């Protein structure tokens, strides 16, 4: 009996790992992949340049393309991309509120974790985090975040500090 319980636990853990592996494999939303150059995103239009966290030069793009108007039957309001050095580090998708979105995400990536403080569901791997939360009364937001490019931002900041220190 104990062997059967242990086998069940191991299989459950393995299945959960495969679900999150799917998040890593997809690495973004539809044809838009995190860490890819902005040129690879079809229909991207520059909205503005800004400073992420008041220090990193970044650009905000919106996607205007028929491929990004729906997720199945659910209407998409907007798709925004943030880039650092012309590489995508965040993808924000805002869609109509529909319970089928959460069901679809859980069927792909497994059960979400819940952040009570921020009222957000999320799936997390070593490379990417996907957040799912309400965007006002009638919208839901999906936010894909690349850990790799955020780490590159921090490394670039450290490099600048080192360059200044070496200048003394």
C-alpha positions in Angstrom: 0.0 0.0 0.0 2.8 2.4 0.9 4.5 1.7 -2.5 1.2 2.5 -4.3 0.9 5.8 -2.4 4.5 6.7 -3.1 4.1 5.8 -6.8 1.0 8.0 -7.0 2.9 11.0 -5.4 5.8 10.6 -7.7 3.5 10.5 -10.8 1.6 13.5 -9.6 4.8 15.5 -9.2 6.1 14.4 -12.6 2.8 15.5 -14.2 3.0 18.9 -12.6 6.5 19.3 -13.8 5.4 18.5 -17.4 2.7 21.2 -17.2 5.2 23.9 -16.2 7.6 22.6 -18.9 4.9 23.5 -21.4 5.1 27.1 -20.1 8.8 27.1 -20.8 8.4 25.5 -24.2 5.8 28.0 -25.3 7.8 30.9 -23.8 5.2 33.5 -24.6 1.8 34.2 -26.2 0.9 32.7 -29.5 3.8 33.7 -32.0 5.3 36.3 -29.6 8.2 34.8 -27.7 10.0 36.3 -24.7 13.6 37.2 -25.2 13.1 37.4 -29.0 13.9 40.6 -30.9 10.9 43.0 -31.4 11.3 42.6 -35.1 9.9 39.0 -34.8 6.6 40.3 -33.4 4.2 40.8 -36.3 2.1 44.0 -36.2 4.2 45.7 -33.4 3.7 49.5 -33.2 5.9 51.6 -31.0 3.9 53.6 -28.4 6.5 55.2 -26.3 10.0 55.0 -24.8 10.3 55.0 -21.0 12.5 54.1 -18.1 11.6 50.8 -16.4 11.9 51.2 -12.7 13.3 54.7 -13.4 16.6 53.4 -14.6 16.4 50.9 -17.5 15.7 52.3 -21.0 12.7 50.4 -22.4 10.1 50.7 -25.1 6.4 49.9 -25.1 4.8 48.4 -28.2 1.2 47.4 -29.0 0.3 44.6 -31.4 -2.2 45.4 -34.2 -2.7 42.2 -36.1 -5.7 39.9 -36.7 -3.9 36.9 -35.2 -4.1 38.6 -31.8 -7.7 39.6 -31.7 -9.0 36.5 -30.0 -8.1 33.6 -27.8 -10.5 31.0 -29.1 -13.9 32.7 -28.7 -12.6 35.3 -26.1 -12.0 38.8 -27.5 -8.6 40.4 -26.8 -8.7 44.1 -26.0 -4.9 44.7 -26.4 -1.5 43.1 -26.5 1.4 45.1 -25.2 5.1 44.3 -25.3 7.9 45.8 -23.3 11.4 45.6 -24.7 14.9 46.2 -23.3 17.6 46.6 -26.0 15.0 45.6 -28.5 14.3 42.2 -26.9 10.9 41.4 -25.5 10.9 41.0 -21.7 7.1 41.4 -21.0 4.0 40.4 -22.8 0.7 41.8 -21.5 -2.6 40.4 -22.9 -5.9 42.0 -21.8 -9.0 40.0 -22.7 -12.7 39.9 -21.9 -13.5 38.3 -18.6 -14.3 34.7 -19.3 -13.9 31.7 -16.9 -12.8 29.5 -19.8 -9.5 31.4 -19.9 -8.5 30.1 -16.4 -9.7 26.6 -17.3 -7.6 26.6 -20.5 -4.5 27.9 -18.7 -4.9 25.2 -15.9 -5.3 22.5 -18.6 -2.0 23.7 -20.2 0.1 24.5 -17.2 -1.5 22.8 -14.2 -3.0 24.3 -11.1 -2.0 27.9 -10.5 -0.5 29.3 -7.3 -2.3 32.2 -5.7 -0.8 35.4 -4.4 -3.3 36.7 -1.8 -1.5 40.1 -1.4 -1.8 41.0 -5.1 -5.0 39.0 -5.8 -3.1 37.2 -8.7 -2.9 33.7 -9.9 0.5 32.7 -11.3 2.6 29.9 -12.9 6.4 30.1 -12.4 9.4 28.3 -13.8 13.1 29.2 -13.7 12.8 31.2 -16.9 9.3 32.7 -17.0 6.4 33.7 -14.8 2.8 34.0 -16.1 0.5 36.1 -14.0 -3.3 36.0 -14.4 -5.5 38.7 -12.7 -8.5 40.9 -13.1 -8.0 44.2 -15.1 -11.0 46.2 -13.9 -14.6 45.0 -13.9 -14.8 43.3 -17.3 -11.3 42.4 -18.3 -8.6 39.8 -17.4 -4.9 40.3 -17.8 -2.2 37.8 -18.7 1.3 39.0 -18.0 4.3 36.9 -19.2 7.6 38.0 -17.7 11.1 36.9 -18.7 13.5 36.3 -15.8 16.5 36.2 -18.3 16.1 39.8 -19.5 15.3 41.1 -16.1 18.6 39.5 -15.0 20.4 41.1 -17.9 19.1 44.5 -16.8 20.5 44.0 -13.4 23.8 42.7 -14.8 24.0 45.8 -17.1 23.5 48.0 -14.1 26.2 46.2 -12.1 28.5 46.5 -15.1 27.9 50.3 -15.2 28.8 50.5 -11.5 31.9 48.5 -12.1 32.9 50.7 -15.1 32.6 53.8 -12.9 34.6 52.1 -10.1 37.3 51.2 -12.5 37.5 54.8 -13.7 38.9 56.0 -10.4 
